[in-house]
């Protein structure tokens, strides 16, 4: 008898309904009132004690069951993106994490195992915020391990170095004037912002290949017949190494200061959030991979395969011959990837494992409407149920392997 599998099988429709409900009510960062509430309510129904306002965040919660060690942290996300909704699959992410925690609880109850399961409702991942705020407040400090997953187009251990990041706002202040009658009296904040961006675009040639710098203007609402006295840009500056991200970030600051000097304006530089790169843990990766090898990957109907191919055609992606695959091998070395997550900061506080499951067909990028379409239907739901079992089974194996936690922490302390 496999109590984890049985629990997930018996609660399959509940979990699907929960993920579909969150999908139908997309909420952006720090506005996840409905999404956080339905997850917390479900955990309460399953015997967890829920407290709110974790780290002073209104839409963050902590749900606890059990006592003693090990302290097992499950990190849930549930925020959506503007315009495209759950195109990162966080409706599946939060629900799958809760399912894993509940299934593990059932198994621990049956075996009278010692340990505490804590589910953290973590808001605002899409703006690189929630877990960083929570980590700084010491929320995760007492954990023996952190467990989470993320939807992707592959089933694998996420043996990935997510990028270190700086998120910054640059606000230029100038002097307003009539753009036609007296332009000489004005000092254009917009000119400064544009010159900064030109400088950064030239800078791209002279940074390491893994550095990424991207920006967006934040609308100032000033019409073209006025010399703008304020202009604001938002920047993401990233690298797979914190030191390279910091160096690029300093040079972007210099572009801003130079642009202000050229235009007779001033600039305010605001560091909104920053995080280190992901710290992967080889010991955790091998234990959870061992567990995943014993769990069948999802099977898909002809209708789901056709849906996947049709959506690739509609989106203009290459149509994969095999839209879905099995479990991919665990790489011998970590894999740098060109995206970031606030969970990276947590990985430097405690050992953290992240799993990936194919919630969308091969070649579907995150943050795209095609990803959202699949996250809201059976393709995404199958991935969620599969990875919920993988997280629970992997954590059970971790608990049952003699000396595993000691080896996990030894690796954590001795490896960057």
JONOR-V516022 format. One record per residue. RES is the residue in three letters. PSI is psi in whole degrees, -180 to 180 (NA if undefined). OMEGA is omega in degrees with one decimal (999 if undefined). Layout:
res/psi/omega
RES/PSI/OMEGA
RES/PSI/OMEGA
//
This chain:
res/psi/omega
UNK/132/177.1
UNK/101/-173.9
UNK/-31/178.7
UNK/-49/178.3
UNK/-44/-178.3
UNK/-42/-179.4
UNK/-45/-179.5
UNK/-42/177.8
UNK/-42/-177.1
UNK/-21/-177.6
UNK/16/-176.7
UNK/-51/-176.0
UNK/-36/176.5
UNK/-45/-179.3
UNK/-40/176.9
UNK/-45/179.6
UNK/-38/179.6
UNK/-46/178.7
UNK/-39/178.6
UNK/-37/179.0
UNK/-46/178.1
UNK/-39/177.2
UNK/-39/-178.1
UNK/-10/-179.8
UNK/64/-177.5
UNK/134/-179.3
UNK/132/-177.9
UNK/176/-172.7
UNK/130/179.8
UNK/7/174.7
UNK/16/-169.9
UNK/52/-176.6
UNK/-48/-178.0
UNK/-48/-174.8
UNK/-46/179.7
UNK/-37/-177.3
UNK/-41/-177.5
UNK/-35/175.7
UNK/-45/-179.9
UNK/-40/178.7
UNK/-40/179.2
UNK/-44/179.2
UNK/-39/175.9
UNK/-43/178.4
UNK/-31/-178.2
UNK/9/171.5
UNK/9/177.2
UNK/149/175.1
UNK/122/-172.4
UNK/133/169.3
UNK/150/-174.1
UNK/175/177.7
UNK/40/175.8
UNK/131/-177.8
UNK/25/178.5
UNK/14/-179.2
UNK/126/-173.0
UNK/-37/-175.5
UNK/18/174.5
UNK/141/179.1
UNK/163/174.7
UNK/124/-179.7
UNK/124/-170.6
UNK/140/171.9
UNK/145/173.5
UNK/-170/-179.1
UNK/156/176.2
UNK/-173/-179.5
UNK/155/7.1
UNK/157/175.0
UNK/112/-171.0
UNK/111/-177.4
UNK/128/175.7
UNK/124/-171.5
UNK/115/-178.0
UNK/143/173.1
UNK/155/-177.5
UNK/9/178.7
UNK/152/179.5
UNK/173/178.6
UNK/150/171.9
UNK/144/173.0
UNK/-51/-174.7
UNK/1/175.1
UNK/-133/-174.4
UNK/58/177.9
UNK/3/171.0
UNK/2/173.5
UNK/26/-178.3
UNK/-17/171.0
UNK/-34/177.0
UNK/-38/-175.2
UNK/-55/-178.3
UNK/-42/-179.0
UNK/-42/179.3
UNK/-40/177.6
UNK/-45/178.8
UNK/-40/177.3
UNK/-42/178.8
UNK/-44/-178.8
UNK/-42/-179.6
UNK/-40/179.3
UNK/-41/177.5
UNK/-40/176.9
UNK/-45/179.2
UNK/-43/-178.8
UNK/-41/-179.6
UNK/-37/176.3
UNK/-44/-176.7
UNK/-35/-178.1
UNK/1/-179.0
UNK/39/-178.1
UNK/142/175.0
UNK/146/176.0
UNK/160/-179.7
UNK/126/175.0
UNK/127/179.0
UNK/121/174.8
UNK/124/178.4
UNK/122/171.9
UNK/111/-171.1
UNK/107/-179.5
UNK/170/163.1
UNK/37/175.1
UNK/-34/-174.5
UNK/-20/174.5
UNK/22/174.2
UNK/53/-171.0
UNK/-58/-164.4
UNK/-54/-176.1
UNK/-29/177.5
UNK/-44/176.7
UNK/-45/-179.2
UNK/-41/179.8
UNK/-42/179.5
UNK/-31/178.7
UNK/-2/177.6
UNK/16/-175.2
UNK/-36/-172.9
UNK/1/-168.0
UNK/-33/-173.3
UNK/0/-176.4
UNK/149/171.0
UNK/-24/178.6
UNK/151/172.0
UNK/141/-175.3
UNK/134/174.7
UNK/180/175.8
UNK/169/173.2
UNK/137/174.3
UNK/136/172.3
UNK/-161/178.9
UNK/16/-179.8
UNK/154/171.4
UNK/114/-175.4
UNK/165/163.4
UNK/131/178.1
UNK/78/-178.7
UNK/50/-165.1
UNK/143/171.5
UNK/94/173.6
UNK/153/-167.9
UNK/147/164.2
UNK/146/-174.3
UNK/147/161.2
UNK/132/170.2
UNK/124/-174.4
UNK/148/169.4
UNK/133/176.2
UNK/116/-178.9
UNK/115/179.0
UNK/138/179.1
UNK/126/179.5
UNK/-149/179.6
UNK/127/-179.3
UNK/148/175.9
UNK/165/174.2
UNK/127/-172.1
UNK/-20/-179.8
UNK/-45/-175.1
UNK/-42/-175.4
UNK/57/-177.6
UNK/-25/-179.3
UNK/-20/178.6
UNK/-11/-176.2
UNK/157/171.6
UNK/109/-167.0
UNK/115/173.0
UNK/-32/178.9
UNK/-40/175.3
UNK/-43/-179.2
UNK/-45/179.7
UNK/-41/-179.9
UNK/-40/177.8
UNK/-37/175.2
UNK/-47/-178.0
UNK/-36/176.0
UNK/-43/178.0
UNK/-42/179.3
UNK/-38/179.7
UNK/-33/172.3
UNK/-33/179.8
UNK/-29/-176.2
UNK/-29/-178.5
UNK/-16/-168.3
UNK/32/174.1
UNK/159/178.1
UNK/156/-172.6
UNK/-23/-178.1
UNK/-3/-179.8
UNK/134/176.5
UNK/133/177.8
UNK/117/177.7
UNK/152/-170.8
UNK/162/173.9
UNK/145/172.2
UNK/141/172.6
UNK/119/-169.7
UNK/130/177.6
UNK/-6/174.5
UNK/18/-177.9
UNK/129/-179.0
UNK/167/-173.0
UNK/-17/-179.0
UNK/10/177.3
UNK/131/171.2
UNK/118/-172.5
UNK/129/178.8
UNK/0/175.7
UNK/141/174.3
UNK/142/-172.8
UNK/136/174.1
UNK/152/175.6
UNK/130/-177.4
UNK/140/164.5
UNK/126/-179.7
UNK/121/-167.5
UNK/156/170.4
UNK/163/176.3
UNK/-4/174.0
UNK/132/-178.4
UNK/-39/-177.8
UNK/-38/179.4
UNK/-36/176.4
UNK/-42/179.9
UNK/-41/179.0
UNK/-47/178.4
UNK/-38/-179.0
UNK/-42/177.0
UNK/-39/-178.8
UNK/-34/173.3
UNK/-41/175.0
UNK/-42/179.8
UNK/-37/175.2
UNK/-40/179.0
UNK/-45/-178.9
UNK/-39/178.0
UNK/-40/179.0
UNK/-39/177.4
UNK/-42/178.7
UNK/-42/-178.5
UNK/-28/-172.1
UNK/1/-178.8
UNK/30/179.4
UNK/180/173.1
UNK/162/-179.7
UNK/136/171.3
UNK/130/-179.5
UNK/117/-178.1
UNK/119/172.6
UNK/107/-176.3
UNK/-51/178.9
UNK/152/172.1
UNK/154/176.2
UNK/160/175.1
UNK/172/172.7
UNK/163/179.0
UNK/135/175.0
UNK/105/-176.8
UNK/154/-177.4
UNK/110/-174.8
UNK/-37/-178.7
UNK/-46/176.6
UNK/-44/-178.0
UNK/-43/-178.0
UNK/-38/179.8
UNK/-47/-178.6
UNK/-32/175.4
UNK/-39/176.5
UNK/-43/178.5
UNK/-43/-177.9
UNK/-31/-179.7
UNK/-22/-177.2
UNK/0/-174.6
UNK/123/-179.2
UNK/136/174.6
UNK/160/-175.8
UNK/150/171.2
UNK/148/-171.9
UNK/145/178.1
UNK/166/175.6
UNK/-37/179.1
UNK/-40/179.1
UNK/-40/178.4
UNK/-42/177.0
UNK/-43/178.1
UNK/-45/-178.8
UNK/-45/-179.7
UNK/-39/180.0
UNK/-39/-178.2
UNK/-33/174.4
UNK/-43/178.8
UNK/-44/-179.6
UNK/-37/-178.6
UNK/-9/-179.6
UNK/19/177.3
UNK/158/169.9
UNK/137/-178.3
UNK/115/-177.3
UNK/140/175.3
UNK/-41/177.3
UNK/96/-174.7
UNK/-24/-176.6
UNK/149/179.0
UNK/-180/178.3
UNK/-154/178.9
UNK/128/-180.0
UNK/151/-178.8
UNK/152/173.9
UNK/122/-178.4
UNK/152/-179.9
UNK/-24/179.3
UNK/154/176.1
UNK/154/-174.1
UNK/113/175.4
UNK/135/177.2
UNK/157/-170.1
UNK/40/174.5
UNK/167/-177.1
UNK/166/177.2
UNK/148/177.6
UNK/-14/175.9
UNK/-21/179.2
UNK/-38/179.8
UNK/-39/179.3
UNK/-34/-176.7
UNK/-16/175.7
UNK/-13/177.9
UNK/-44/-179.3
UNK/159/171.4
UNK/131/-175.5
UNK/134/174.9
UNK/136/176.3
UNK/129/174.6
UNK/158/175.0
UNK/146/175.5
UNK/151/-174.3
UNK/87/176.2
UNK/3/177.8
UNK/160/-175.2
UNK/163/-177.1
UNK/134/177.4
UNK/-2/179.0
UNK/121/179.0
UNK/149/171.7
UNK/160/178.1
UNK/22/178.7
UNK/148/-178.3
UNK/-29/179.3
UNK/-33/175.0
UNK/-41/179.2
UNK/-42/-179.8
UNK/-41/-177.4
UNK/-28/178.2
UNK/-18/-177.9
UNK/12/-179.2
UNK/-169/-168.2
UNK/-30/178.0
UNK/-50/178.6
UNK/-39/-178.4
UNK/-38/179.1
UNK/-40/177.2
UNK/-43/-179.0
UNK/-45/-179.4
UNK/-40/178.1
UNK/-49/-174.4
UNK/-25/174.1
UNK/-44/177.2
UNK/-41/179.9
UNK/-44/179.0
UNK/-44/-179.2
UNK/-46/-179.7
UNK/-39/178.4
UNK/-40/180.0
UNK/-38/176.0
UNK/-45/179.2
UNK/-40/176.4
UNK/-45/-178.4
UNK/-31/-174.6
UNK/-7/-178.9
UNK/116/-177.2
UNK/131/176.5
UNK/6/-173.7
UNK/-46/-178.1
UNK/-38/177.7
UNK/-44/-179.8
UNK/-38/177.1
UNK/-46/-177.5
UNK/-33/175.5
UNK/-44/178.2
UNK/-43/-178.9
UNK/-43/-176.3
UNK/-27/-170.7
UNK/1/-178.7
UNK/141/174.9
UNK/NA/999
//
